[in-house]
Amino acid sequence: MKPALRLAGALLLSCCGLSAPAFATEYPLPADNSRLIGENTLTTVPDDKRPLESIAARYKIGMLGMLEANPGVDPWLPKAGTQLTVPLQMLLPDAPREGIVINLAELRLYYYPKGEDRVVVYPIGIGQLGAMTPTMVTSISQKIPNPTWTPTTNIRKRYAKEGITLPGVVPAGPDNPMGLFAMRLARGTGQYLIHGTNADFGIGMRVSSGCIRLRPDDIEALFNSVPKGTRVQVINQPIKYAIEPDGKRYVEVHQPLSRNDKDDPQTMPIAQSAQLKAFSKSEKSDTALIKEAIARRSGMPVLVSSGEPVTDESAVPMEQRGEAVAQP
């Protein structure tokens, strides 16, 4: 691989099997009055000197999702023998269960196959600071196998600052930062795409110049499943909440997207809708637990029903937790 393209793949400043053998990204679709899906699990860091990304990819989780659930873990060299929470439980976003729904704040893509009672969830990479992926309602206008990449003027300037001169067009193939599959969105001039990558990291992170990036296996599966014309909605919901059919109340809080390099996503305020405020003030909600969840920002559903205090498992010392449910 040429040096410039190798770094291009690593940085991916582009304009921008549905499941692993044991750990599916596919969930049965709950009833209309329910939003809770999946179950968290535990895994143990193997003694293989590999970064956290290798574990995240095995479970089809994004990097930020793993770090939210396991604060303090070294992303480059997690300590062998450490037990990690794998955040496989989540609340469906507050959006129509149709086509593709992308929640920027949680760096996840939800695909609702038409006429089927299931939802498929993928971790994604999104626009970096200063190149925010916009919220929108649009559709898939074009499906492109083996895409070429034509760097924009702004992208070329960014690479030039790194001492890299990009070619006018990067041909299709393994050196292409867009990977082997791309789906163009109808928004604007078609500058936003859902595409793959030739890098082995960056999923679940803000890495692109506005496009949505998936791991190679994931984009291939999505590409082969999604028809042209499919509805795509991009939202930004750092806080999701739900009242389940059994009356239990949950909140799921993710770090909000920073607006400038001075913002700290772990401490910056999160805007709350009138509906969320009403949910929090209800006598059926435990306001203290909700405040703790907002402060913690674990990226996982937390039970906040009044009278049902629960312990955030991720806050329990690793050595005090039970045995891992599974070790891939």
Secondary structure by P-SEA (a helix, b strand, c coil): ccaaaaaaaaaccccccccccccccccccccccccbbbbbbbbbbccccccaaaaaaaacccaaaaaaaccccccccccccbbbbccccccccccccccbbbbccccbbbbbcccccbbbbbbbccccccccbbbbbbcccccccbbbbbbcaaaaaaaaaaccccccccccccccccccbbbbbcccccccccccccccccccccccccbbbbcaaaaaaaaaccccccbbbbbbbcbbbbbccccbbbbbbcccccccccccccccbbbbcaaaaaaaacccccaaaaaaaaaacccbbbbbcccccccccccccccccccccccc
